[in-house]
Amino acid sequence: MLQTLKNAFKTKEIRNRLLFTLVMLVVIRFGCQLPVPGVDREFFAQWFAQQSGDAFNFFDAFTGGSFLNMSVFALNITPYITSSIIMQLMTIAIPKLEEMQRDGEDGRKKIAAITRYVTVGLALIESSAMAIGFGRSGLLQGDVTALDYICVITALTGGAAFIMWIGEQITEHGVGNGISIVLTINIVSRMPQDLATLYEQFVKSASTVTMSVIAAVIIIAIIVAMVVLVILLNDGVRRIPVQYAKKMQGRKTFGGNSSHIPLKINTAGVIPIIFASSLMQTPIVICQLLGYNGTGVWSHILRGMNSNNWFNRDLPWYNIGLLVYILLVIFFAYFYTSITFNPLEVSNNMKKSGGFIPGIRPGKPTTDYLTNILNYVIFIGAVGLVIIAIIPIFFNGMFGADVSFGGTSLIIIVSVILETIKQIESMMLVRNYKGFLNA
């Protein structure tokens, strides 16, 4: 990886792209510290510290701390992520959008434009809810007027739109997927603080030097093991061989070559964890915003949905929420893969092009074979996702190791870094081809 970056900086075009990306990320980090006019940041920090659930911590990690700072980038990239997920689901549900997606580059541009409008709409709704909800509780300073609300809503919505624009500029003039890079830098920006917290909590507070060393080794080993597991899960592929029949046209023979269908072990990426976490935390967020802590059975249900109560030795019955979370991750892994990979369509395309899987007849047998293999692969990937997601929750419940870079964050960081390196390598390869052709 270091050698790839070193070679990239030797090329002017790629070096300019890397520097442009770096400048844009610096702009984002400055914006995350720029407060919204008229907002009482101390009030919000106190309110944030009183929240018992981890939903806001998860949101703050995705915004790079800008949510806690209540900066103009408080919403950050989250409206765009939500908009993209909505558009992916709507593309499956609405035939016109599905047709638009198949229209090639023009169709994708139209969908991208719709995604931008949906992003601004979501940012407007979220910023209005935050301004009005928190404003009544004391978020805004002095005598609050309608102009103050408008100012906060405009600042937060404009910040989300500006972040989206920066992400698109990084995609066009920088390296890789700009939105993913923005999200990654937000998560990485919180890691030094989390590592410092782990150091203070387990290493520095140990009774002896030996215990401090053991604690440090255990922390490093767990982090390294999780990173390795994420890499294996991200790069794992099941290759299904495909053979193409030979065709005679005149005196020439066409076809006869072999290929493969790559099925990623983690077919759905980080989406199942995000969906499951969002579904579990949404009721908690709504209740906390309304100031409702629940009574009777509802109180226990809300606590069971809070991941901070899982693996708690004093409250073992709340682990039922953990079981629900695991089932949701597995369900969404199957659900999301089912709308992004269609074995029947793949089988028909193979049949039309004269391809077949060795030992499997074309048509329905091929579809059934692909479905069985896909279900097997999805289950392995879902189990891997569950393990990665649960490890930080386990140490939080058992030892109180509360950090923001959980399994979801590590999957995003590792995936984006690997994808960015591949993107840089592709740019270098294209440049070498151009140089060879020009010679």
Residue, then its C-alpha position, 0 to 999 in steps of 0.5 A: m500500500l505504501q509503495t502504491l502511494k509512493n509511486a502515485f506521488k511520482t505521477k503529476e496527474i495522480r498527485n494532483r488528485l491526491l492533493f485535491t482530496l486532501v484539501m477537501l478533507v481539511v475543509i470538511r474538518f474545519g467546517c466540523q468545528l464551525p458553530v451554527p450562529g445562535v446555538d448554545r453548544e454547552f447546553f447541547a453537550q450537556w444534553f448529549a452526555q445525559q443520553s443513555g442510548d448509543a444511537f447518538n454516539f453512532f450518529d456522532a461518529f458518522t459525522g466526525g464529531s460535528f453533531l456533538n459540536m453542533s456545527v454547520f456540518a452537524l448533519n454531515i453526510t448522513p442525509y445523502i447516505t439515507s437518500s442513496i439507500i432510499m433510491q436503491l430500494m425505490t429503484i427496485a419498487i418503481p419500474k420507471l426508476e429501474e428503467m432509468q437505471r438501465d439507460g446507461e450513463d444518462g439514466r444514472k445521471k438522472i438518478a443522481a440528480i434525484t438523489r441530490y434533491v432527496t438529500v436536500g429534502l431530508a436535510l431540510i426535514e432533519s434540520s427543522a426537527m432538530a431546530i424546533g425540538f432542541g430550540r424549545s429545550g434551550l438549544l438557541q440562545g436568548d429570546v428565540t424568534a422565527l428568524d432564529y429557527i430559519c437561520v439554524i435550519t438554513a445553516l444545517t441544510g446548507g452544510a449537508a448540501f455543501i458536504m454532498w457537493i464536496g463528496e462529488q467533487i472528490t469523486e470527479h477530481g480526486v480519488g475514489n468514491g468521494i462520499s465514502i472517503v468523507l464518511t471514512i475521514n469522519i470516523v477516523s477523526r474520532m479514533p485518537q480520542d477513543l484510543a486515548t479513552l482506552y488508554e486512560q481506562f485500562v492501561k494507565s489505571a492498571s495497578t502494576v506495570t505488568m497489568s498495564v502491558i497486558a492490557a495494552v497488548i490485549i487492546i492491540a490484539i483485539i483491534v488487529a484481529m478485527v481489522v484482519l477479519v474485516i479484510l478477509l470478509n471484504d475480500g472473500v469471493r466464491r468463484i462459480p466457473v462458467q464455460y461458453a460453448k463454441k460457435m461456428q460461423g463460416r470457417k471461424t470458431f467463436g466462444g469456447n472460453s471460460s470465465h467465472i461469476p464472483l460472489k462476494i462473501n460479504t454480498a451486502g457490505v455494511i448495509p445489514i448492520i446499518f439497517a439493523s442498528s437503525l431499526m433498533q435505535t429509532p424507538i430509543v431516539i424518538c423516546q429520548l427526544l420526547g423525554y419519555n423513558g417508558t413505564g412498566v414493560w415498555s421501560h424494559i423493552l427500551r432498555g433491551m433495545n439499547s446495546n449498552n445493556w447487552f452482555n451486562r452480567d447484572l442484567p442478563w435478560y436484556n440480551i434478548g435484544l441482542l438476539v433480535y439484533i443478530l436476527l435482524v442483521i441476518f435478515f437484512a443480509y438476505f433481503y438486501t442481497s435479494i434486491t441486488f443479485n437476481p439468480l434468475e436474471v443471471s441464469n437467463n443472461m448466461k443462457k442467451s450468451g451460450g454460457f453454462i456452469p459445468g455439470i449444471r444444465p441451463g435454465k431452472p437447474t442453473t437458477d436453483y444452483l445459483t440460489n443455493i450457493l448464494n444462500y450459503v454465501i450470504f449466511i457465511g457473510a452474515v455470520g461474519l458481520v455479526i461477529i465483527a459487530i458484536i465484539p465491540i459490544f461484548f467488551n463494552g458490556m463486560f468491561g465498559a470499553d465504550v468506543s465509537f469505532g465499532g464493527t460498522s466503522l471498521i468495515i467502512i474504513v477498511s473497505v474504503i481504504l482498500e477500494t481507494i488503493k485499487q482506484i489509484e492502482s487503476m489510474m496508474l495502470v491506465r496512465n501506463y497504457k496511454g504512455f505505451l500507446n503514445a510511444 
